Amino acid sequence: MTRISQPLNIQPISRRQHVPKEYLEVAEGMETQFAQHLLTEMRKTVDKNSPSSSAQKIYESMQDLERAKIIAKSDHGLGVKDLVLDQIYPAHRGQAYLNNDTFRPESISSTTGEGNE
């Protein structure tokens, strides 16, 4: 029986490893803004026992921003980053995505569709 003396250092392959840094920063920034807005609006739905001070509001705002950044940096965020990358850098999905024939907007003509047979 062989024995492994050192643990294997296997890094997961990021599906965004070939996306230019500038595009990724833009997409993450948009997901951060969306997630922060979402968290802020969700916070408004919680009943509070006493009114918040200005310091408490600033703290909660900063906390929402940091949580939004964490969400945006993760590979399994809200999906806004992927939607933005689809629009500004479609090649990030790879050749399999680009060769997919299931839906292409240019293949739809005005004479096809429901009720036009």
C-alpha positions in Angstrom: 0.0 0.0 0.0 1.4 3.4 -1.0 1.4 6.2 1.3 1.0 9.9 0.4 3.5 11.9 2.3 2.0 15.3 1.4 -1.6 16.3 0.7 -2.4 17.1 -2.9 -2.7 20.8 -3.6 -5.6 20.8 -6.0 -7.0 24.2 -6.9 -10.5 24.4 -8.4 -10.6 25.7 -11.9 -12.4 28.9 -12.1 -14.8 29.2 -15.0 -13.8 32.9 -15.2 -10.1 32.4 -15.3 -9.8 33.7 -18.9 -12.0 36.8 -18.5 -10.0 40.0 -18.6 -9.7 41.6 -15.2 -11.4 44.8 -16.3 -14.5 43.0 -17.4 -14.6 40.9 -14.3 -14.3 44.1 -12.1 -17.2 45.7 -14.0 -19.4 42.7 -13.6 -18.6 42.3 -9.9 -19.2 46.0 -9.3 -22.7 45.7 -10.8 -23.5 42.6 -8.7 -22.2 44.4 -5.6 -24.5 47.3 -6.3 -27.5 45.1 -6.9 -26.7 42.9 -3.8 -26.3 46.0 -1.6 -29.6 47.5 -2.8 -31.2 44.1 -2.1 -29.8 43.9 1.4 -30.7 47.5 2.2 -34.3 47.0 1.0 -34.6 43.7 3.0 -33.4 45.4 6.1 -36.2 48.0 5.8 -38.8 45.2 6.1 -37.6 44.2 9.7 -39.5 45.9 12.5 -37.2 47.6 15.0 -37.9 48.2 18.7 -36.4 51.6 18.7 -35.3 54.1 16.1 -31.8 53.7 14.7 -29.2 56.4 15.4 -27.2 57.9 12.6 -24.2 55.8 13.7 -26.3 52.6 13.6 -27.5 53.5 10.1 -23.9 54.1 8.9 -22.7 50.8 10.5 -25.6 48.9 8.8 -24.8 50.5 5.5 -21.2 49.5 5.7 -22.1 46.0 6.8 -24.5 45.7 3.8 -21.7 46.9 1.4 -19.2 44.3 2.8 -21.8 41.5 2.6 -22.6 42.6 -1.0 -18.9 42.5 -1.9 -18.6 38.9 -0.5 -21.6 37.8 -2.5 -20.3 39.4 -5.7 -16.8 37.8 -5.3 -18.2 34.3 -4.8 -18.7 31.9 -7.7 -22.3 31.3 -6.7 -23.6 34.8 -6.2 -26.9 36.2 -7.4 -26.1 35.6 -11.1 -25.9 39.3 -12.1 -22.2 38.9 -12.7 -22.8 36.1 -15.3 -25.6 38.1 -17.0 -23.3 41.2 -17.3 -20.4 39.0 -18.6 -22.7 37.4 -21.1 -23.4 40.9 -22.5 -19.9 42.5 -22.4 -17.7 39.4 -22.9 -19.7 36.5 -24.4 -16.5 34.5 -24.9 -16.4 33.8 -21.2 -18.8 30.9 -21.6 -16.4 29.1 -23.9 -16.7 27.4 -27.3 -19.5 25.0 -26.1 -21.7 28.0 -25.3 -20.9 29.8 -28.6 -21.7 26.7 -30.7 -25.0 26.1 -29.0 -27.8 26.0 -31.6 -30.7 25.9 -29.1 -31.4 29.7 -29.3 -30.0 32.3 -31.6 -31.9 35.6 -31.9 -30.8 36.1 -35.5 -32.5 32.8 -36.4 -35.9 34.1 -35.5 -37.8 35.7 -38.4 -41.0 37.6 -38.3 -42.9 34.9 -40.2 -42.2 32.1 -37.8 -43.6 31.6 -34.3 -46.9 30.7 -32.7 -49.9 31.1 -35.0 -47.8 31.9 -38.1 -47.7 28.4 -39.6 
